[in-house]
Amino acid sequence: MKLRHYVAATSLLFALIPCHAQSDPWASVGKGLRQSSKPISCTVMKLDKARAVPILHLLCPAKEVFAPLRVYMQVSWNELKEVPQSVDELALPSVVNMRSNHSEIDVQMDVDQDGKQSRQWFAFTNLVGLGLVQEKP
């Protein structure tokens, strides 16, 4: 693996990995440094609602963005009480924005409420799965 590919993948992984930790390792860091990172566009693979706590499958960056390596993520919530009630009303687009603040992963999705579409950030607190996907030339 070329160094620049490794650096790009590790910087994204280090932005996401701390969200799986039980305690907040960034508690001693100043609030200015803990603000959410810039959003990354991700392709929505599927939203698995078959379980009590749904799992969202993402591929980042989105397929429209050139990248030799992509990160496949499965995000969910730690507890059933954290799942938003509007999760059943989600209109999943093919591409969403995703950001991390080192304790949760926020995904911006469309919500249909009373016939009106609005975009909202949903905070996912559990990183269920993570993997690297290499693009074939």
BELZIMO-V23195 format. One line per field, one symbol per residue. psi: psi as a letter, one per 20 degrees, with the letter a starting at -180 (. if undefined). Layout:
# BELZIMO-V23195
psi: ???
This chain:
# BELZIMO-V23195
psi: pqghggggghhgghhhgiiiqgroijhiqqhhijqqrqqppqpogroojhrhoqpppqoqrqhippphqqppqoqbqhqhiipqhjhijpnorhprqqrqkiirpppprppooljppqpqppopjpogqpqppppp.
